[in-house]
Amino acid sequence: MPHLLRFSRETESRLDHLCRQTGVSKAELIGRCLGIGMDDLETQLHMEGADNRPARSSETSLDQLLRESGLGA
């Protein structure tokens, strides 16, 4: 998995704590967080789109979403 961003010390500490507490790898925890966040973001964008513009395609790639959010390369 490419390194896309650096986390704050607090976030790193929280991730380390969760890793120790759950036995789940940091990569898995980050993946789960991203998945949950993406689901929420897509829901929000679809709800906003229903009000005043066409909804985004559900087939929008992760790369495209990252580029549009400013997180991608």
Beta strands, then each sheet from edge to edge (+ up, - down):
end
